[in-house]
Amino acid sequence: MTTLLIVDDQELVRVGLRKILDGEPDMTVIGEAGDGSGAVAEALRLRPEVVLMDVRMPVLDGIEATRRIMRAGHGTRVMILTTFGLDGYVYDALRAGASGFMLKDARPEEIAAAVRIVASGDALLAPAVTRAVIEEFARQPGPPTEIEPPAAVAELTPREQEVLALLVRGLSNPEICEQLVISEATAKTHVAHILQKLGLRDRVQAVIYAYESGLVAPGG
């Protein structure tokens, strides 16, 4: 049973999300919070598996709340759920440690499916989200050209480096399979090995890692 904490400053939204998610046989909502400060306190007290986090809230916004929850290191994962589109919030939320990003106008079954993905340890990284992150990097000064790749990168096999390059471009597993002519199970195995070798939590971190470490350049 996946335990959930719902964080939103609108009570009506919290009630709606609770009704949707408590109706799923494999989920239970164990708490709510109406602002970022309350979210951090409840996450540390209840230690839910997944927090559904709004962005714009009083006292403390969802981005900083996510950052503090992830810093606590209890294994709780955060999925950003907001009315705001794929803009700077995406980069900020993922950089803070969120494992997914969805809009509140998503269908109930899409929200439930997204929670399952995040709870399973994967990241909800739609190509549009990945590309929004890449665009954000393109607007920022890149790392120095002489930067040395992290030592852990040398542990990747040539095939894993190919998979990483495609992953960073925002390709899904089926798209990676098509590009490299491999099975989806093989693609998943390569992605898992990449994350393990680089010490990363999920695909989201892999994208950020690749750009911030200078492995790839925006548009490269």
N, C-alpha and C positions, 0 to 999 in steps of 0.2 A: 504494500500500500504506500503510495507516494504522498508524503506530507507537504502541505502547501501553506504559505503565508501570503496574503493578499494585501498589497499596499497601494492605496489611492486616497486622495483627499476628498473624493466625492463618495458619500455613503451609498448612493444609488448604484454606482459602478461596482463597489465592493459587494453589494447584495447580489447584483447580476452575475458577477464572476463566481461567487460562492455557490449560487444555484446551479450554474453550468458545471462547475468542477466537482462539487459534492455529489452531483448526479452520476458521475463516472464511477464504475465499480472498483477501479484501482486507484482512486484518489480520495484524499480527505483534507479539508481545509482546517488547520489547527489554530489559526490566528489571523488577525487583521491589524492594520495600522493606518492612520490617516495622514501621516507625514514621515519624512525621512528619518527624523530622530527616533520616532516610535518604531520605525521599521528596523533600525539597527538594534534597538533594545529588545524587541520581540524576536528578532532573528537569533540573537545571542542567547536569549532565554529558552526559546522553543527548539532551536536548531532544526528548522524544516529542511527538507531536501531541496525544495525549489521556492524561491520568492518571486512573485509576479509584481514587478516594480513600476510605478508610474514615474515620469520624469519631473514634471513641474509640480512641486508641492511646497507648502509653507515649512518654516523652521529649517529644514534641510532638504535639498533637492535629491531626486532619485539617483543621480550620477554619483554624488558624494556618499550617499547612503550605500550604494553598491560597493564603492571603493572600501568603505569601512567594514562591511560585511565580509568581503573577500580577504581583507587584511587579517581578520580574526582567524582564518584558516580552519574553520570547522567543517568544510566540505559542502556547505550550502551553495547552491547554484542560483544565479539570478537571471530571470528573463524579463527584459524591458517590455512593458505593454503600455503604449501611449497613443494619443490622438495625433501626435505630431509626426510628420513624414520623415523620409530618409534624407536627413540633412546632417548638420554638425552633431546632432545628438547621437547618431549612430557611432561615429568614431569615438566620441567621448564615453559613451556607454560601454563599448567593447574594450576600450583602453582601460576602463575602470575594472574590468573583469567580468562583465556580463557574458552569458553564454548564448543569448538569443535576443531577438528584437522583433516584436510584432506590433501591428496597429490594432487599436481597440475595435475597429470595424470589421475585423476578421470574423468569419463564421464560428459559432461555438465549437463545431467539430475540429476546426483548424487550430483553435486555441488549445483544446484538449490534446490534439496530436503534437503540438509544439511542446507542451509541458512534458509529454512522454519522451520526446527526443532529448530535451535538456536533462530530464531526470535520469536518462540512461547513460549520461556521461558524454554525450555528443553535443555538438553545437548546432543551433539553428542558424545556419549560414547560407541564406539564399544568395544566389549570384548578385542580385540587386544590392544586397547589403555589403557583400564583398567589394563590389565596384564602388559603392559609396565611400568605403574606407580608402580604397585606392585613390579616388579623386581627392579625398582629404589630404593624403600624403602628397599628391601632385601640387597642392596649393602651399605646402610647407617647404622650408629649406631642407634639402636632403642631407644625409650624413656626409662627411668629408669623403672625397673620391679615393683617398688613400687608406680608408678604413680597412682593417684586416677582418675577414670573415671569422665568426666565432669558431673556436677549436672543435666544437661538437659537430659542426657541419662536415668535417673530414670523415666522420663516422658513417655518413650516408653513402649508400651504394649509388652508382651512376643512375640506376633505375629510380631509386628513391629521390634523387635530385631532380629527375624529370617530373616525377609526380608532384614534388613540392612546387616546382615552377608552374605547373598547371593549376594546382590548388590555389596558389597566390593570385593567379589571374581570375579566380572566382569560378572555376569549373567545378561542377558537381561530380560525384563518383561516376555516374553513367557517362558523362562527357569525357572524363579522364579515360574510362574504358574504351570509348570510341577513338580517342586520339592515339592511345598506346596499343590498341587491339589486345586488351587483357580482360579477364573476367571481373565482375564487380567484387567478388570475394577477394581476388588478388589486389584490387585497388584499395579495398578496406584494410587489408593486411599491410600494404605499403604505408598508408596514412598512419596506421597505428604505430608502426616502427619509427616513422619520422617523428611523431609526437614523443615517443618514448626516448629516442636518442637525443632530441633537442630539449627534453625536460619541459614540454609544453602540455597544457591541459586539453586543448581542443584546436580545431581548425581556425577558429577566430584568432587565437594566440599565434598560430603559425603564420597567418597573413601579416599581423603586426610585427612579429619577430623578423620576418624576411625583409620588410621595408626598413625597420628601425636599425637593423644590423648591416644594412647596405648590401644584402645578398642580391636584391633586385632594386631597380629604380623605377619610379612611376613612369609608365609608358614604355618600359623596357621589355 
